[in-house]
C-alpha cells in the first residue's frame, strides 16, 4: 500500500529525528506515489540521485531528508532546462539556481522537476511538451499555473513541499486552486539566478506548502542577497521563529474582494467573507473603508514579460512558432508589434500604478481580496471567461475577459509587494483562497495573519487520496 507523508515538511523532519521514519523510507513512498499518480505533476525524475541524497541526509538540517519537487522553470545541474517548452526540450542545466543550492545545503532531497506552464506565461499548466497537469481535488480541472505541477504534487500527496515562482500570481494562483498556502515575498526577497533578466521586475521565488511554518522555514533557508541577482535584498532571519510573536491589533485592513477590476464569483465571496470576519475579530484588525479601483494591468504585465521571451527565443523565432503552446504563440505574434512607444506607455502605466499603491498603503496596512476570480477551470483550458454564468467576453470584450484570470494577483507583482494565498474553504468541492497583500518587507505580518487562519480554521493538508 502506498502511504506517502500526509503531514507538512516540518513534521516529517521531526519524524526523522524521532526515528519514526527514515529519509529513505519517505523517499520510497514519494516515488511510489508519483509512479501511481495520474496528475502529470512531474516532468522529470532523478531517482538515483534522490536515493543517494536520502541515504546521506543530515536530518539536523532544516529540510534534512525531505523529498522535494523543483519547478520546471528553475535550474538544477544536470537536469533538463526546458522552460516547459518544446523549443528547449534538449537543453540541460549547467548549474543549480541559487535557491536550489540553498535547498541542497538545507538537506533537501531533490526528487525531480514539477510541470509548469511554458515560460511561466499562463495560469494553466498545459503545454505542448508535457500535456495537461490535473488538480488533485478534481481530475480534469487545472491546478493553475505556472507552478501547477508543484501545487498538484504537494496537494496530491506526492511530496510535502515544492518550489514555485511567481511573476504574476504563479504561486498564489495554484495555491488558491489546490488548497495550499503560498507566499510571494517582497520583490528580491529570494534571489533569482544565475543569468538573471532584470526585466520585467516581477518574478519572485518561493514554494507551495501545506503549512505556514513550512513556508516560513523555506524563506529562512532561501532568502538573502546573492551577487548573481543584483536586485536581491539583504538577508532577514527568523521567519519561522517569529511565528506567533506579532501583535496585529489595530492593523488597518481594506476588504475589497475584486480589487475594483475583477469579476469574482458570488459563492467564493461568501466563503472568503466568513474567513475574513473571523480574522478581523480574532486578530483585532480594524477594517477601514477605502476606495480600491486598480486598473487591469494584464496587458502591461504581458508586454513587460514578452520582452524577456523575445530575447530568450532570439533567432529561433519565428521558425520555432509551431512548437509553442497556443497562448505563447499568440503572445509572440502580438509582441512583434511592441514598439518603443508601447514600451514607454507600459512604463508610464507602471509608474502611475506604483503611485496608486503607495497612496493606498498610506491608508491601510493590509488588503484582503480573492486569490482567483472563481474555482479552478478545465485542465486543458481555455482560461475561464465566465463567472457566475456571465459571459465576460460579451460584457467586457476579449482582453478584459482573459485578463480577469490574473487581475487579482498581478497588482502585487507590478508593485513588488508581498502577498499570500490562504486556504479559505471550498466552493462546489473545489478549494478557494483568500489573498492578503501587505506592505513592502512585511512578510512576517502576512505569515502572522495566515497563522491565525491556520490555527482558527485548519485546512486539509492534502486532497483525499
C-alpha positions in Angstrom: 0.0 0.0 0.0 1.3 3.5 -1.0 1.3 5.7 2.1 3.3 8.9 1.4 3.7 11.5 4.1 0.5 13.4 4.5 1.7 16.0 7.0 3.9 19.0 6.4 7.6 19.1 5.7 8.5 20.3 9.2 6.6 17.4 10.8 8.4 15.0 8.5 11.8 16.3 9.7 10.6 15.8 13.3 9.6 12.2 12.4 13.1 11.6 11.0 14.7 12.9 14.2 12.4 10.8 16.4 13.2 7.7 14.4 9.6 7.1 13.4 10.6 7.0 9.7 13.8 7.4 7.7 14.5 9.7 4.7 15.0 6.6 2.5 11.5 5.2 3.5 9.9 8.6 3.0 11.5 8.9 -0.5 10.4 5.4 -1.4 6.8 6.3 -0.5 7.0 9.5 -2.6 8.4 7.8 -5.6 5.8 5.0 -5.4 3.0 7.7 -5.2 4.4 9.6 -8.2 4.6 6.4 -10.2 0.9 5.6 -9.4 -0.3 9.2 -9.9 -2.4 10.3 -12.9 -1.9 14.0 -12.1 1.1 14.6 -14.5 2.7 16.6 -11.8 6.4 15.7 -12.6 8.2 16.4 -15.9 11.4 14.7 -14.9 12.6 12.3 -12.1 16.2 11.7 -10.9 15.6 8.6 -8.7 19.2 7.6 -8.4 20.4 11.0 -7.2 17.5 11.3 -4.9 18.2 7.9 -3.3 21.8 8.8 -2.8 20.8 12.1 -1.1 18.2 10.4 1.1 20.7 7.8 2.2 23.2 10.5 3.2 20.7 13.0 4.6 21.6 15.1 7.6 18.3 15.2 9.4 19.6 18.0 11.7 19.3 20.5 8.8 16.1 22.5 8.2 14.8 20.3 5.4 17.1 17.3 6.2 15.8 14.3 4.2 12.6 15.9 2.9 11.7 14.8 -0.6 11.0 17.9 -2.7 10.0 18.9 -6.2 11.6 21.7 -8.1 9.6 23.7 -10.5 10.5 23.0 -14.2 11.4 26.7 -14.8 14.3 26.5 -12.3 17.8 25.2 -12.9 19.2 22.0 -11.4 22.6 21.0 -12.6 22.4 18.1 -15.0 18.6 18.2 -15.2 16.6 19.4 -18.2 16.4 23.1 -18.7 13.4 23.3 -20.9 11.4 26.3 -19.7 8.5 23.8 -20.3 8.9 24.4 -24.0 9.5 22.1 -26.9 11.9 24.7 -28.2 14.4 23.9 -25.4 13.4 20.2 -24.9 17.0 19.0 -25.3 18.7 21.7 -23.2 20.5 20.7 -19.9 21.2 23.0 -16.9 24.9 23.6 -16.2 24.5 24.6 -12.6 22.0 24.9 -9.8 20.0 28.0 -9.3 20.8 30.0 -6.1 17.5 28.8 -4.5 18.3 25.2 -5.4 21.8 25.4 -4.0 20.4 26.8 -0.7 17.8 24.0 -0.5 20.5 21.4 -1.0 22.6 23.0 1.7 19.5 22.8 4.0 19.3 19.0 3.4 16.6 18.7 0.9 16.3 15.6 -1.3 15.5 16.8 -4.8 13.2 14.3 -6.5 12.6 15.9 -9.9 11.1 18.7 -11.9 7.4 19.6 -11.5 5.5 20.6 -14.6 4.9 24.3 -15.3 3.3 26.4 -18.0 5.5 27.3 -20.9 7.9 30.1 -19.9 5.6 30.7 -16.9 3.2 32.5 -19.3 -0.3 31.5 -18.2 -2.2 30.3 -15.1 -3.0 26.9 -16.6 -0.3 24.1 -16.6 -0.8 22.6 -20.0 2.0 22.6 -22.6 2.9 21.1 -26.0 5.8 19.4 -24.2 4.1 17.7 -21.3 0.3 17.9 -21.9 -2.1 18.9 -19.1 -1.5 18.7 -15.3 -4.5 17.9 -13.1 -5.9 19.2 -9.9 -5.8 16.6 -7.2 -9.2 17.8 -5.8 -10.9 17.0 -9.2 -9.2 15.4 -12.1 -9.9 17.3 -15.3 -9.5 20.7 -13.5 -6.3 22.7 -13.6 -4.1 23.2 -10.6 -3.3 26.6 -12.0 0.0 27.9 -13.3 2.6 28.4 -13.8 3.6 26.4 -10.7 0.8 24.0 -11.3 2.9 20.8 -11.1 4.3 21.8 -7.7 0.8 22.5 -6.4 -0.5 19.2 -7.8 2.4 17.3 -6.3 2.1 18.8 -2.8 -1.8 18.8 -2.6 -1.8 15.4 -4.2 0.3 13.9 -1.6 3.3 13.1 -3.8 5.9 15.4 -1.9 5.3 17.5 1.2 6.7 20.7 -0.4 7.9 22.0 -3.8 9.4 25.1 -5.2 7.4 27.8 -7.1 7.9 31.0 -8.9 5.5 34.0 -9.0 5.8 36.5 -11.8 2.1 37.3 -12.0 0.4 35.0 -9.4 2.1 31.7 -10.3 2.5 30.7 -6.6 -0.7 32.2 -5.3 -3.0 31.1 -8.1 -2.1 27.4 -7.8 -2.2 27.6 -4.0 -5.7 29.0 -4.2 -6.9 26.4 -6.7 -5.4 23.4 -4.7 -6.0 24.4 -1.1 -2.3 25.2 -0.2 -0.5 28.0 1.4 1.6 30.2 -0.9 3.6 33.3 -0.3 5.2 35.8 -2.8 7.7 37.8 -0.9 8.7 41.4 -1.4 10.5 41.6 -4.8 14.0 40.4 -4.4 13.5 38.6 -1.1 14.7 35.3 -2.5 17.4 35.8 -5.1 17.0 34.5 -8.7 19.8 33.4 -10.9 22.1 32.6 -12.4 21.7 34.6 -15.6 19.0 37.0 -14.2 16.9 39.0 -16.6 16.2 42.3 -14.8 13.0 42.8 -16.8 10.2 42.6 -16.1 11.0 43.1 -12.4 8.1 41.0 -11.3 9.4 37.5 -10.8 9.7 36.1 -7.2 10.7 32.6 -5.9 9.2 30.6 -3.1 7.3 27.4 -2.5 3.9 25.7 -2.5 3.4 24.3 1.0 0.9 22.6 3.3 1.5 24.9 6.3 2.6 28.4 7.3 5.6 27.1 9.2 6.9 25.2 6.1 6.8 28.4 4.1 8.4 30.4 6.9 11.2 27.8 7.1 11.6 27.9 3.3 12.2 31.7 3.4 14.6 31.3 6.3 16.7 28.9 4.1 16.4 30.7 0.8 16.3 34.5 1.4 19.3 36.8 1.4 21.4 38.8 -1.1 23.3 37.0 -3.8 25.6 38.8 -6.3 24.1 36.9 -9.3 20.9 38.8 -8.6 21.9 42.4 -8.1 18.4 43.4 -7.1 18.1 40.8 -4.3 17.5 42.0 -0.8 19.7 41.7 2.4 19.1 38.6 4.5 16.3 38.6 7.1 16.5 36.0 9.9 13.8 34.4 12.0 10.7 33.9 9.8 9.8 30.6 11.5 11.0 31.6 15.0 8.9 34.8 14.6 5.6 32.9 14.1 3.1 33.8 16.8 5.0 36.9 18.0 3.4 39.7 16.0 0.6 41.7 17.6 -1.9 42.5 14.8 -4.2 44.6 17.0 -5.4 47.7 15.2 -3.8 46.9 11.8 -5.9 48.6 9.2 -7.4 46.3 6.6 -9.3 47.1 3.4 -11.6 44.3 2.3 -12.1 44.5 -1.5 -12.6 41.1 -2.9 -12.4 42.2 -6.6 -9.7 44.9 -6.2 -12.0 47.1 -8.2 -11.2 45.4 -11.6 -12.0 41.7 -11.4 -15.3 39.9 -11.6 -15.4 37.4 -8.6 -17.8 34.5 -8.1 -20.5 35.3 -5.6 -20.2 31.8 -4.0 -16.5 32.5 -3.4 -17.2 35.8 -1.8 -19.5 34.1 0.8 -16.7 31.6 1.7 -14.0 34.3 1.8 -16.1 36.7 3.9 -16.6 34.0 6.5 -12.8 33.7 7.0 -12.3 37.5 6.7 -14.7 38.2 9.5 -13.1 35.6 11.7 -9.6 37.1 11.1 -10.8 40.6 11.8 -12.3 39.5 15.1 -9.5 37.1 16.1 -6.6 39.4 15.3 -8.4 42.5 16.3 -7.9 44.1 13.0 -9.5 47.4 12.1 -11.5 47.4 8.8 -11.3 50.7 7.0 -13.5 51.9 4.2 -11.3 53.0 1.3 -11.8 53.0 -2.4 -9.7 50.4 -4.3 -10.1 50.5 -8.0 -6.9 49.0 -9.6 -6.9 49.1 -13.3 -6.4 45.7 -15.0 -2.6 45.6 -15.6 -2.6 42.3 -17.6 -1.6 43.9 -20.9 1.2 45.9 -19.4 2.4 42.9 -17.4 2.3 40.7 -20.5 4.2 43.3 -22.6 6.9 43.6 -20.0 7.3 39.8 -19.9 7.3 39.3 -23.6 10.5 41.5 -23.9 12.3 38.7 -22.0 10.8 36.0 -24.1 11.7 37.7 -27.3 15.3 37.8 -26.1 15.3 34.2 -25.0 13.9 32.8 -28.2 16.2 35.1 -30.2 16.9 33.9 -33.8 14.9 30.7 -33.2 11.7 32.8 -33.8 9.7 32.7 -36.0 10.9 29.3 -37.2 10.0 27.8 -33.8 6.5 29.2 -33.7 4.8 25.9 -34.4 6.5 24.4 -31.3 5.0 27.0 -28.9 1.9 26.4 -26.8 -1.1 28.3 -28.3 -1.2 31.2 -25.8 2.5 31.7 -26.0 2.5 31.6 -29.8 -0.3 34.3 -29.8 1.7 36.4 -27.4 4.8 36.3 -29.6 2.7 37.4 -32.6 1.4 40.4 -30.5 4.9 41.1 -29.4 6.1 41.7 -32.9 4.1 45.0 -32.8 5.6 46.1 -29.5 7.0 49.5 -30.4 9.2 51.9 -28.4 6.1 54.0 -27.9 4.2 50.9 -26.5 7.2 50.3 -24.2 7.0 53.9 -23.0 3.3 53.6 -22.3 3.9 50.4 -20.3 6.5 52.1 -18.1 4.2 55.1 -17.6 1.4 52.7 -16.5 3.7 51.0 -14.0 4.9 54.3 -12.6 1.3 55.6 -12.1 0.3 52.2 -10.6 3.1 52.4 -8.1 1.8 55.8 -7.0 -1.7 54.4 -6.6 -0.3 51.5 -4.5 1.7 54.0 -2.3 -1.5 56.1 -1.8 -3.4 53.0 -0.7 -0.8 51.8 1.8 -0.8 55.2 3.4 -4.3 54.4 4.4 -4.1 50.7 5.2 -1.7 48.0 6.4 -3.3 45.1 4.7 -5.6 44.3 1.8 -7.9 41.3 1.8 -9.2 40.1 -1.6 -9.8 36.9 -3.6 -6.8 34.9 -4.9 -8.7 33.8 -8.0 -11.9 35.0 -9.6 -13.5 31.6 -9.4 -12.7 27.9 -8.8 -10.3 26.0 -11.0 -11.3 25.7 -14.7 -10.6 22.9 -17.2 -7.1 21.4 -17.1 -7.0 21.6 -20.9 -8.1 25.2 -20.9 -9.1 27.6 -22.3 -8.8 30.1 -19.5 -12.1 30.9 -17.9 -14.1 33.7 -19.4 -17.3 33.2 -17.5 -18.1 33.9 -13.8 -21.4 33.0 -12.2 -22.7 32.1 -15.6 -22.0 35.5 -17.0 -20.1 35.7 -20.3 -17.3 38.2 -19.7 -16.3 38.4 -23.3 -19.8 39.6 -24.3 -19.9 42.1 -21.4 -16.3 43.5 -21.5 -14.6 42.2 -24.6 -11.9 39.5 -25.1 -9.0 41.3 -23.5 -10.6 42.1 -20.2 -12.3 38.7 -20.0 -9.0 36.9 -20.4 -7.3 39.5 -18.1 -9.8 38.6 -15.3 -7.8 35.5 -14.7 -4.8 37.4 -13.3 -6.4 40.7 -12.3 -6.3 39.8 -8.6 -2.6 38.7 -8.4 -0.7 40.8 -11.0 -1.0 44.0 -8.9 1.3 42.7 -6.1 3.9 41.7 -8.8 3.8 45.1 -10.5 4.3 46.9 -7.2 6.8 44.4 -5.7 4.5 43.8 -2.7 4.5 40.7 -0.6 1.2 38.7 -0.8 -0.1 35.3 0.4 -2.9 33.0 -0.6 -4.5 31.3 2.4 -6.8 28.3 2.1 -10.3 29.6 2.9 -12.7 26.7 2.2 -14.5 25.2 -0.7 -17.0 26.0 -3.4 -18.6 23.0 -5.1 -16.0 20.7 -3.7 -13.0 22.8 -5.0 -10.6 24.9 -2.8 -10.7 28.7 -2.9 -8.0 31.0 -1.5 -8.1 34.3 0.4 -5.3 36.7 -0.8 -3.7 39.1 1.7 -1.5 41.8 0.3 0.9 43.6 2.7 3.4 46.4 2.8 6.9 46.1 1.4 9.2 44.0 3.6 6.4 42.9 5.9 6.3 39.2 5.1 6.2 38.4 8.9 2.9 40.3 9.2 1.4 38.2 6.4 2.7 35.0 7.9 1.0 36.0 11.2 -2.3 36.6 9.5 -2.1 33.2 7.8 -1.1 31.6 11.1 -4.3 32.9 12.7 -6.3 31.4 9.9 -4.4 28.1 10.1 -5.0 27.8 13.9 -8.5 29.0 13.9 -9.8 27.5 10.7 -7.5 24.5 10.0 -7.4 23.3 6.4 -6.9 19.8 4.9 -3.2 19.4 4.1 -3.8 17.1 1.1 -6.7 16.3 -1.2 -8.4 13.0 -0.4 -6.4 10.1 -1.8 
